[in-house]
Amino acid sequence: MENQLWSLQDAKAQFSHLVESALHGRAQHVTRHGKPAVVVLAESDYIALQRSAAAQAPGFVAHLLAIPKPTPAKRAKAKQAEPARAKIALRDIDFS
């Protein structure tokens, strides 16, 4: 199997070869300063990953239903924590 780990300098120097390997279904990993930086994939592989991620993601309704409901004790505590509201008298304004 071909080299799948490239330094950034080597990847720039042999970019055409890197792209060819990616087009043949072999993901190409590029490092920068010795640390993993990016992965080069064929467009078809990228689209397949995107579709897979979208299919596995929960819908908006499922996301909302996953929010935990507060218990009665938490509701009572939150009500006690509410600040006192100021008692102010509203005044009438004439817009004519």
LUMDOKOL-187749 format. One record per atom (N, C-alpha, C, O, CB): x, y, z; residue in one letter. Coordinates in steps of 0.2 Angstrom, whole numbers, padded with zeros to 4 digits, always signed. Glycine has a CB too. Example, Ala and Ser with C-alpha at 12.3 -4.5 7.8 and 13.67 -1.06 7.14 Angstrom:
2
+0066-0028+0039A/+0062-0022+0039A/+0066-0016+0039A/+0071-0017+0042A/+0057-0022+0045A/+0064-0011+0035S/+0068-0005+0036S/+0064+0000+0039S/+0067+0006+0040S/+0070-0003+0029S/
//
This chain:
96
+0004-0006+0000M/+0000+0000+0000M/+0004+0006+0000M/+0010+0006+0003M/-0005+0000+0006M/+0002+0012-0003E/+0006+0018-0004E/+0006+0021+0003E/+0003+0020+0007E/+0003+0022-0009E/+0011+0026+0003N/+0012+0030+0009N/+0006+0034+0010N/+0004+0038+0005N/+0018+0035+0008N/+0003+0034+0015Q/-0004+0037+0017Q/-0003+0043+0022Q/-0007+0047+0023Q/-0009+0033+0019Q/+0004+0044+0024L/+0005+0049+0029L/+0011+0054+0026L/+0016+0052+0024L/+0008+0046+0036L/+0009+0060+0025W/+0013+0065+0021W/+0015+0071+0026W/+0010+0073+0030W/+0010+0067+0015W/+0021+0073+0025S/+0022+0079+0029S/+0019+0085+0024S/+0019+0083+0018S/+0030+0080+0030S/+0018+0091+0026L/+0015+0096+0022L/+0020+0098+0016L/+0018+0099+0011L/+0014+0102+0026L/+0026+0098+0018Q/+0031+0099+0013Q/+0031+0094+0007Q/+0031+0096+0001Q/+0038+0100+0016Q/+0031+0088+0009D/+0031+0082+0004D/+0024+0082+0000D/+0024+0081-0006D/+0032+0075+0007D/+0019+0084+0004A/+0012+0084+0000A/+0012+0090-0005A/+0009+0089-0010A/+0006+0086+0006A/+0015+0096-0003K/+0015+0101-0008K/+0019+0099-0014K/+0018+0101-0020K/+0018+0107-0005K/+0025+0096-0013A/+0030+0094-0018A/+0027+0089-0023A/+0028+0088-0029A/+0036+0091-0016A/+0022+0084-0020Q/+0020+0079-0024Q/+0012+0079-0024Q/+0009+0073-0023Q/+0022+0072-0021Q/+0009+0084-0025F/+0002+0085-0024F/-0002+0081-0029F/-0007+0078-0027F/+0000+0092-0025F/+0000+0081-0035S/-0003+0077-0040S/-0003+0069-0038S/-0009+0066-0039S/+0000+0077-0047S/+0002+0067-0035H/+0002+0060-0033H/-0002+0059-0027H/-0006+0054-0027H/+0009+0058-0031H/-0003+0064-0023L/-0007+0063-0017L/-0014+0063-0019L/-0018+0059-0017L/-0006+0069-0012L/-0016+0067-0024V/-0023+0068-0027V/-0025+0061-0030V/-0030+0058-0029V/-0024+0073-0031V/-0020+0058-0034E/-0021+0052-0038E/-0023+0046-0032E/-0027+0042-0033E/-0015+0050-0042E/-0019+0046-0027S/-0020+0041-0022S/-0027+0042-0019S/-0030+0037-0017S/-0014+0041-0017S/-0029+0048-0017A/-0035+0049-0014A/-0041+0047-0019A/-0046+0045-0017A/-0036+0057-0012A/-0040+0049-0026L/-0045+0047-0030L/-0046+0039-0031L/-0051+0037-0033L/-0043+0050-0037L/-0041+0036-0029H/-0041+0028-0029H/-0044+0025-0023H/-0043+0019-0022H/-0035+0025-0031H/-0047+0030-0019G/-0050+0027-0013G/-0046+0027-0007G/-0048+0024-0002G/-0053+0021-0014G/-0040+0029-0007R/-0035+0029-0001R/-0035+0036+0002R/-0032+0040-0001R/-0028+0026-0003R/-0037+0037+0008A/-0037+0043+0011A/-0030+0045+0013A/-0026+0041+0015A/-0041+0043+0018A/-0028+0051+0011Q/-0021+0053+0012Q/-0020+0058+0018Q/-0024+0063+0018Q/-0018+0057+0006Q/-0017+0056+0023H/-0016+0061+0029H/-0010+0065+0028H/-0004+0063+0026H/-0015+0056+0036H/-0011+0071+0030V/-0005+0076+0030V/-0004+0079+0037V/-0008+0081+0040V/-0007+0082+0025V/+0003+0079+0038T/+0004+0082+0045T/+0008+0089+0044T/+0010+0090+0039T/+0009+0077+0048T/+0007+0093+0049R/+0010+0099+0049R/+0014+0100+0056R/+0011+0099+0061R/+0005+0105+0049R/+0020+0101+0055H/+0025+0101+0061H/+0024+0095+0065H/+0025+0095+0071H/+0023+0107+0066H/+0024+0089+0062G/+0024+0083+0065G/+0017+0081+0068G/+0016+0075+0071G/+0029+0082+0070G/+0012+0085+0067K/+0005+0084+0070K/+0000+0083+0065K/+0001+0086+0060K/+0003+0089+0075K/-0005+0078+0066P/-0010+0077+0061P/-0013+0084+0059P/-0015+0087+0064P/-0015+0072+0063P/-0014+0085+0053A/-0017+0092+0051A/-0024+0091+0047A/-0029+0093+0049A/-0012+0096+0047A/-0023+0087+0041V/-0029+0087+0037V/-0029+0080+0033V/-0024+0076+0034V/-0029+0092+0031V/-0035+0078+0031V/-0035+0072+0027V/-0038+0073+0020V/-0043+0077+0020V/-0040+0066+0031V/-0035+0071+0015V/-0037+0072+0008V/-0041+0066+0006V/-0039+0060+0006V/-0031+0074+0003V/-0047+0067+0004L/-0052+0062+0001L/-0054+0063-0006L/-0054+0069-0008L/-0058+0061+0006L/-0056+0058-0009A/-0060+0059-0015A/-0067+0062-0014A/-0070+0061-0009A/-0061+0052-0019A/-0069+0066-0019E/-0076+0070-0018E/-0081+0065-0017E/-0085+0066-0012E/-0077+0073-0024E/-0081+0059-0020S/-0086+0054-0019S/-0086+0051-0012S/-0091+0050-0009S/-0086+0048-0024S/-0080+0050-0009D/-0080+0048-0002D/-0082+0053+0003D/-0085+0052+0008D/-0072+0046+0000D/-0081+0059+0002Y/-0083+0065+0006Y/-0091+0065+0006Y/-0094+0066+0011Y/-0080+0072+0003Y/-0094+0065+0000I/-0101+0065-0001I/-0104+0059+0003I/-0109+0060+0007I/-0103+0065-0008I/-0101+0053+0003A/-0104+0048+0006A/-0103+0049+0014A/-0108+0047+0017A/-0100+0041+0004A/-0098+0052+0016L/-0097+0053+0023L/-0103+0058+0026L/-0106+0058+0031L/-0090+0056+0025L/-0104+0063+0021Q/-0109+0068+0023Q/-0116+0065+0023Q/-0119+0067+0028Q/-0109+0074+0018Q/-0117+0061+0019R/-0124+0058+0019R/-0125+0053+0025R/-0130+0053+0028R/-0125+0054+0012R/-0119+0050+0026S/-0120+0045+0032S/-0121+0049+0039S/-0125+0047+0043S/-0113+0041+0033S/-0117+0055+0039A/-0118+0059+0045A/-0125+0062+0046A/-0128+0062+0051A/-0113+0065+0045A/-0128+0064+0040A/-0134+0067+0040A/-0140+0062+0042A/-0145+0063+0045A/-0136+0070+0033A/-0139+0056+0039A/-0143+0050+0041A/-0143+0048+0048A/-0149+0046+0051A/-0142+0044+0036A/-0138+0049+0051Q/-0137+0047+0058Q/-0139+0052+0063Q/-0141+0051+0069Q/-0130+0044+0060Q/-0139+0058+0061A/-0141+0064+0065A/-0148+0064+0067A/-0153+0063+0063A/-0139+0071+0062A/-0150+0065+0073P/-0157+0066+0075P/-0161+0072+0072P/-0157+0077+0071P/-0158+0066+0083P/-0167+0071+0071G/-0171+0077+0068G/-0172+0082+0074G/-0170+0081+0079G/-0178+0074+0066G/-0175+0088+0071F/-0176+0093+0076F/-0181+0091+0082F/-0179+0093+0087F/-0178+0099+0072F/-0186+0088+0080V/-0191+0086+0085V/-0188+0081+0090V/-0189+0082+0096V/-0197+0082+0082V/-0184+0076+0088A/-0180+0072+0092A/-0175+0076+0097A/-0175+0074+0103A/-0176+0066+0089A/-0172+0081+0094H/-0168+0085+0098H/-0171+0088+0104H/-0169+0088+0109H/-0164+0090+0094H/-0177+0091+0102L/-0181+0095+0107L/-0184+0090+0112L/-0184+0091+0118L/-0187+0098+0104L/-0186+0084+0110L/-0189+0079+0115L/-0183+0076+0120L/-0185+0074+0125L/-0192+0073+0111L/-0177+0077+0118A/-0171+0074+0122A/-0170+0079+0128A/-0166+0077+0132A/-0165+0073+0118A/-0172+0085+0128I/-0171+0090+0133I/-0174+0087+0139I/-0180+0086+0139I/-0174+0097+0131I/-0170+0087+0145P/-0173+0084+0151P/-0179+0089+0154P/-0177+0095+0154P/-0168+0083+0156P/-0184+0086+0156K/-0189+0091+0159K/-0187+0092+0167K/-0185+0087+0170K/-0196+0087+0159K/-0188+0098+0169P/-0187+0099+0176P/-0191+0096+0181P/-0197+0095+0179P/-0187+0107+0177P/-0189+0094+0186T/-0193+0090+0191T/-0197+0095+0195T/-0195+0101+0195T/-0188+0086+0196T/-0202+0093+0199P/-0206+0098+0203P/-0201+0102+0208P/-0202+0108+0209P/-0211+0095+0207P/-0196+0099+0211A/-0192+0102+0216A/-0188+0107+0212A/-0187+0113+0215A/-0187+0097+0219A/-0185+0106+0206K/-0181+0111+0202K/-0186+0117+0200K/-0184+0123+0200K/-0178+0108+0196K/-0192+0116+0199R/-0197+0121+0197R/-0198+0126+0203R/-0198+0132+0202R/-0203+0118+0194R/-0199+0123+0209A/-0200+0126+0215A/-0194+0131+0217A/-0195+0136+0219A/-0202+0122+0221A/-0188+0128+0216K/-0182+0131+0217K/-0181+0137+0213K/-0179+0143+0215K/-0176+0127+0217K/-0183+0136+0206A/-0182+0141+0201A/-0187+0147+0203A/-0185+0153+0202A/-0183+0139+0194A/-0193+0145+0205K/-0198+0150+0207K/-0196+0154+0213K/-0197+0161+0213K/-0205+0147+0208K/-0192+0151+0218Q/-0190+0155+0223Q/-0184+0160+0221Q/-0183+0165+0225Q/-0188+0150+0229Q/-0180+0158+0216A/-0175+0162+0214A/-0177+0168+0210A/-0172+0172+0209A/-0170+0157+0211A/-0183+0168+0208E/-0185+0174+0204E/-0184+0180+0208E/-0186+0181+0214E/-0192+0173+0202E/-0182+0186+0205P/-0181+0192+0208P/-0188+0195+0209P/-0193+0194+0206P/-0177+0197+0205P/-0189+0199+0215A/-0195+0203+0216A/-0196+0208+0211A/-0192+0211+0208A/-0195+0206+0223A/-0202+0208+0208R/-0204+0213+0203R/-0206+0219+0206R/-0209+0220+0211R/-0210+0210+0199R/-0204+0225+0203A/-0205+0231+0205A/-0212+0233+0204A/-0215+0231+0199A/-0200+0237+0202A/-0215+0236+0209K/-0222+0238+0208K/-0222+0246+0206K/-0221+0250+0210K/-0226+0238+0215K/-0223+0246+0199I/-0223+0253+0196I/-0230+0254+0193I/-0233+0250+0191I/-0218+0254+0191I/-0232+0261+0193A/-0238+0263+0190A/-0237+0265+0183A/-0232+0269+0182A/-0242+0268+0194A/-0241+0262+0178L/-0240+0265+0172L/-0243+0271+0170L/-0249+0272+0174L/-0242+0259+0167L/-0241+0275+0166R/-0244+0282+0165R/-0247+0282+0158R/-0245+0278+0153R/-0239+0288+0166R/-0252+0285+0157D/-0256+0286+0151D/-0252+0291+0147D/-0249+0296+0149D/-0263+0288+0151D/-0251+0290+0140I/-0248+0294+0135I/-0253+0296+0130I/-0256+0291+0127I/-0241+0291+0133I/-0253+0302+0128D/-0258+0304+0123D/-0254+0305+0117D/-0249+0309+0116D/-0261+0311+0125D/-0255+0301+0112F/-0252+0301+0105F/-0255+0306+0100F/-0253+0306+0094F/-0251+0294+0103F/-0260+0310+0102S/-0263+0314+0097S/-0260+0320+0096S/-0262+0324+0092S/-0270+0315+0099S/
//
